[in-house]
Amino acid sequence: MRGGFSTLCVHGAGELDAQGGIHAPLYNHSTFGFPSSKALLDVVEGRVPGNLYTRYGFNPTIRAVEENLALLEGAEAALAFGSGMAAESAAFLALCRSGDHIVCLGDVYGGTQELLSRNLPNLGIETTFLFGGEVGRLADVITDRTRLVFFETPSNPKMEVLDIALVASVGKSRGVLTMVDNTFASPINQSPLQWGADLVVHSATKYLGGHSDLTGGAIMGSRALLDVIAPWRKNLGQIMAPDVAFLLSRSLRTLAIRVRQQNENAMAVAEFLSSHPKVKRVNYPGLPTFPGHAVAARQMRGFGGMVSFVYDGDAAATMEAVDRLRLFTIAPSLGGVESLVTQPLMTTHHDLAPEERLRRGIVDGMVRLSCGLEDAADLIADLKRALG
């Protein structure tokens, strides 16, 4: 089934289960039985699709959510993982070997930065980090050892927007895969595969889950590429649990309406912050003054629920302002129905050296907001009172 995003979110593959259930049920089973040894071998050797062992991903609840995720991203297939970092690490390990090279473009989540800069070098996989504004250097830093270009758009925490089609075209011209973290945008706002990306990765904990009650990840792309990644998921034990897949399926049914409201709230918040005397800079792709607005307007259907801004004060003064907020809960993560606030230097980018944070423009006065589903007027009133 195709259709608009709201229709896809609600109906997915559009199939009733064996008992007539309108949504895929929870099969919280670790293993599945067979009527004969031949029937088991047919599934094991891939002649017949079927259920076998949950760690392998051969579980109907997991398969159902993967089918829905693939539909939403316009992909041939999807794989569900225990976390977004699990999805990223499986992809990096599956696609790269010792001596290979990755290019990371622009700002990325602190955990991803640590994986690329500290963990993968121990396996002989090196990464070149470029600022988002250095896209023009991309072709020059790609070598015959480069296997992957990885980036986020919008990025964490500055909301930097990168031109997916441009980056993907450079990668294709050099025979290199392009992988986009689409977590901040969600499939409702942006379709990286449509713009030439080879793989899309998500922290399903965020917008896809949407209720701050599950931890998961997903990767979408061609079946051929995912067939390379799937054995790593299986043997590293990174599968999403069936009960989490069931919760994620529930969440996907409201994804479109949630994201559209979060887009609207974030725009209202960004416009308010833009005129506040205690705010030095606002990062939001929907603002016409934002440096990446033209690209965002071309490749995004909505500008997202994430806003960051720089408060006119040092780290201590910024912390005091954040502490005065009441509707925005101080917490890491994002994408839930409730609004959250965090200072990147304390959470997502805490482990970066202060000089590296400064080099990347992640200053002590930076505040990141995840706008939820509250009334926009109430969120603005909360910010107005807290900022003084």
C-alpha positions in Angstrom: 0.0 0.0 0.0 1.1 3.5 -0.8 -0.6 6.8 0.0 0.1 9.9 2.0 2.2 9.7 5.1 -0.7 9.8 7.5 -2.3 6.8 5.7 1.0 4.9 5.7 1.5 5.6 9.4 -1.9 4.3 10.3 -2.2 1.3 7.9 1.3 0.3 7.1 1.2 -2.8 5.0 -2.5 -2.9 5.5 -2.8 -6.6 6.4 -4.9 -8.2 9.1 -3.3 -10.9 11.3 -4.5 -14.5 11.3 -7.2 -13.7 14.0 -8.4 -10.6 12.2 -6.4 -8.1 14.4 -6.1 -4.7 12.7 -2.5 -4.3 13.9 0.3 -6.7 14.1 0.2 -8.5 17.5 3.1 -9.0 20.0 4.9 -12.3 19.5 7.2 -12.2 22.6 8.7 -15.5 21.6 12.4 -16.4 21.5 11.8 -19.3 19.1 9.3 -20.7 16.7 8.3 -24.4 15.9 8.0 -26.2 12.6 5.8 -29.1 11.4 8.8 -30.9 9.8 12.6 -30.7 9.4 12.1 -29.8 5.8 10.0 -26.8 6.7 12.6 -25.6 9.1 15.4 -26.0 6.5 13.3 -24.0 3.9 13.3 -21.0 6.3 16.9 -21.4 7.4 18.1 -21.6 3.8 15.8 -18.7 2.6 13.6 -20.6 0.3 10.5 -19.7 2.3 10.0 -16.6 4.5 9.1 -17.5 8.0 9.8 -17.2 11.7 12.7 -19.0 13.3 14.6 -17.3 16.1 14.1 -13.7 17.4 17.8 -12.8 17.7 18.0 -13.4 13.9 15.1 -11.0 13.4 12.9 -13.8 12.2 9.9 -12.7 14.4 6.6 -11.5 13.1 6.3 -8.4 15.4 9.8 -7.3 14.3 9.2 -8.0 10.7 5.9 -6.0 10.8 7.6 -2.8 12.2 10.5 -3.2 9.7 8.0 -3.3 6.8 6.4 -0.1 8.0 9.7 1.6 8.5 10.7 0.8 5.0 7.4 2.1 3.6 7.9 5.4 5.5 11.4 6.0 4.1 10.6 4.7 0.6 13.1 1.9 1.0 13.3 -1.6 -0.2 13.9 -2.9 3.3 14.6 -1.9 6.9 16.3 -3.5 9.9 15.3 -2.8 13.5 18.0 -2.5 16.2 18.2 -2.2 20.0 19.3 1.4 19.6 20.4 4.0 17.1 24.0 3.5 18.0 23.6 -0.2 17.4 22.3 0.5 13.9 25.2 2.9 13.2 27.9 0.6 14.5 26.5 -2.4 12.6 26.6 -0.4 9.4 30.1 0.8 9.9 31.4 -2.6 10.8 29.6 -4.3 7.9 30.7 -1.9 5.3 34.3 -1.2 6.4 37.3 -3.3 7.2 40.7 -2.6 8.7 42.5 -0.1 6.5 39.3 1.4 5.3 38.2 5.0 5.7 35.0 7.0 6.5 34.3 10.7 5.9 32.1 12.3 8.6 30.6 15.6 7.4 29.4 18.3 9.8 28.4 18.0 13.4 27.1 14.7 14.7 25.8 13.2 17.9 28.5 12.9 20.6 28.1 9.1 20.8 28.7 8.9 17.0 31.7 11.1 17.2 33.2 8.9 20.0 32.5 5.7 18.0 34.2 7.1 14.9 37.1 8.9 16.6 37.9 6.5 19.5 36.5 3.0 18.9 36.7 2.3 15.2 40.4 3.3 15.0 41.2 0.4 17.3 39.9 -1.8 14.5 42.0 0.0 11.9 39.1 2.1 10.5 39.9 5.8 10.3 37.6 8.8 9.9 38.2 12.2 8.4 36.0 14.9 10.0 34.9 17.8 7.9 32.9 20.8 9.0 29.6 21.2 7.3 30.9 24.2 5.5 33.7 22.1 4.0 31.5 20.2 1.5 33.6 21.6 -1.2 36.6 19.5 0.2 34.7 16.3 0.1 35.9 15.0 -3.2 39.5 15.8 -2.2 39.4 13.8 1.0 37.8 10.7 -0.5 40.5 8.2 -1.3 40.5 4.7 -2.7 40.1 3.4 0.8 37.0 5.5 1.5 33.9 3.3 1.9 31.3 5.7 3.4 30.3 9.3 3.8 28.2 9.9 6.9 26.3 13.0 8.0 23.3 14.3 9.9 20.9 16.8 8.5 19.6 18.8 10.4 22.6 18.2 12.7 22.9 18.0 16.4 23.0 20.5 18.1 23.3 23.4 15.6 20.6 22.3 13.2 23.0 22.6 10.3 21.4 21.6 7.0 23.5 19.8 4.4 22.5 19.3 0.8 21.8 15.5 0.5 21.7 15.5 -3.3 25.0 17.3 -3.5 26.8 15.0 -1.1 25.3 11.9 -2.6 26.4 12.9 -6.1 30.0 13.4 -4.9 29.9 10.0 -3.3 28.5 8.3 -6.3 31.0 9.9 -8.6 33.8 8.3 -6.4 32.0 5.0 -5.8 31.4 5.7 -2.2 28.2 5.0 -0.2 26.3 7.9 1.5 24.5 7.3 4.8 22.3 10.0 6.4 21.1 10.2 10.0 17.5 11.3 9.5 16.6 11.3 13.2 16.0 15.0 13.7 13.9 15.3 10.6 12.0 12.0 10.7 10.5 10.4 7.5 7.6 12.9 7.7 9.8 15.9 7.1 12.6 14.4 4.9 13.3 11.4 2.6 17.1 11.1 2.1 16.8 8.1 -0.3 14.8 10.3 -2.6 17.8 12.7 -2.8 20.3 10.0 -3.6 21.4 8.7 -0.2 22.2 4.9 -0.1 21.3 4.3 3.6 19.2 6.1 6.2 19.7 5.6 9.9 17.4 6.6 12.8 17.5 6.6 16.6 13.9 5.2 16.9 14.1 6.3 20.5 13.3 9.8 19.3 10.5 10.8 16.9 9.7 7.3 15.6 9.0 6.2 19.2 7.8 9.6 20.2 6.7 8.9 23.8 10.0 8.6 25.7 9.2 5.0 26.6 11.3 2.9 24.2 14.9 2.6 23.0 15.6 1.5 19.5 17.2 2.1 16.2 16.6 1.4 12.5 18.4 1.5 9.2 16.7 1.6 5.8 18.0 1.1 2.2 18.3 -1.4 -0.6 17.9 -5.0 0.3 21.3 -5.8 -1.1 23.0 -3.4 1.4 20.9 -4.5 4.3 21.7 -8.2 3.6 25.3 -7.2 4.2 24.5 -5.5 7.5 22.0 -8.1 8.9 24.6 -10.8 9.8 26.4 -8.2 12.0 23.2 -7.4 13.8 22.5 -11.1 14.3 26.0 -12.0 15.6 26.5 -8.9 17.7 23.1 -9.5 19.3 21.7 -6.1 18.4 18.1 -7.0 17.6 15.2 -4.9 18.8 13.1 -6.8 21.4 9.7 -7.9 20.2 7.9 -5.8 22.9 9.8 -2.7 21.8 8.9 -3.4 18.2 5.3 -3.6 19.3 5.5 -0.3 21.0 7.3 1.2 18.0 4.5 0.0 15.7 2.0 1.7 18.0 4.0 5.0 17.9 4.3 5.0 14.1 0.6 5.2 13.8 0.6 8.7 15.2 4.0 9.8 13.7 2.7 12.1 11.0 0.3 14.1 13.2 2.8 14.4 16.0 5.6 15.6 13.8 3.4 18.2 12.1 2.4 19.7 15.4 6.0 19.7 16.6 7.0 21.5 13.4 4.4 24.2 14.1 5.4 24.6 17.8 9.1 24.8 17.0 8.5 27.5 14.4 6.6 29.6 16.9 9.3 29.1 19.5 12.1 29.9 17.1 10.3 33.1 16.0 9.9 34.2 19.6 13.5 33.5 20.5 14.7 35.4 17.4 13.3 38.6 18.9 14.4 38.1 22.5 17.1 40.5 23.8 18.8 37.7 25.8 19.2 35.4 22.8 22.3 35.9 20.6 21.5 33.4 17.9 18.7 31.0 17.0 19.3 27.8 15.0 16.2 26.6 13.2 16.0 25.6 9.5 12.5 27.2 9.1 13.7 30.7 9.8 14.4 32.7 6.5 17.5 34.1 8.2 19.0 30.6 8.9 22.0 29.9 6.7 20.7 26.6 5.5 17.1 27.7 5.0 17.1 27.6 1.2 18.4 24.0 1.1 16.0 23.0 3.9 13.1 24.5 2.0 14.0 22.4 -1.1 14.7 19.0 0.5 12.4 19.1 3.6 8.6 19.0 3.8 8.7 20.4 7.4 11.5 22.0 9.4 11.3 19.8 12.5 10.7 20.1 16.2 14.3 20.9 17.3 15.5 24.4 18.0 18.8 25.5 19.5 19.8 28.9 20.6 22.7 30.8 22.2 21.9 32.6 25.5 23.7 35.8 26.2 25.6 34.6 29.2 28.3 32.1 30.4 27.7 28.5 31.2 26.5 29.3 34.8 24.1 32.0 33.7 22.7 29.7 31.0 22.2 26.9 33.5 20.3 29.3 35.8 18.0 30.3 32.9 17.4 26.7 32.0 16.7 25.8 35.6 13.9 28.4 35.6 12.0 26.5 32.9 8.9 24.5 34.0 7.3 23.1 30.9 10.6 22.2 29.3 11.9 19.3 31.3 15.7 19.2 31.8 16.6 15.8 30.2 18.6 14.3 27.3 16.9 12.8 24.3 14.3 14.4 22.1 11.3 13.8 19.9 8.7 12.9 22.6 5.3 14.4 23.2 6.7 16.4 26.0 9.1 19.4 25.6 12.7 18.8 26.7 15.7 21.1 27.2 19.4 20.4 27.5 22.7 22.2 27.3 24.9 20.3 24.9 28.1 20.9 26.9 26.5 18.8 29.8 24.9 16.0 27.7 25.3 15.2 24.0 28.7 16.8 23.6 30.0 16.6 27.2 32.8 14.2 26.3 34.2 16.5 23.6 37.2 18.5 24.8 36.2 22.2 25.5 38.4 23.4 22.7 36.8 21.0 20.2 33.3 22.1 21.2 34.4 25.7 20.8 36.0 24.9 17.4 32.6 23.5 16.3 30.6 26.4 17.6 29.1 24.5 20.5 29.5 27.3 23.0 28.8 27.3 26.7 25.6 29.4 26.2 24.0 27.0 23.7 20.7 25.5 24.7 18.8 22.8 22.7 15.0 22.5 22.8 12.9 19.6 21.8 9.4 21.0 21.3 6.6 18.7 22.2 2.8 18.8 21.8 2.0 21.4 24.4 0.3 24.6 23.4 2.8 26.8 21.7 1.7 29.8 23.7 2.4 28.0 26.9 5.9 27.0 25.7 6.7 30.6 24.8 5.4 31.9 28.1 7.7 29.4 29.9 10.7 30.6 27.9 9.8 34.3 28.3 9.7 33.9 32.1 12.9 31.8 32.3 14.9 34.1 30.1 13.9 37.2 31.9 
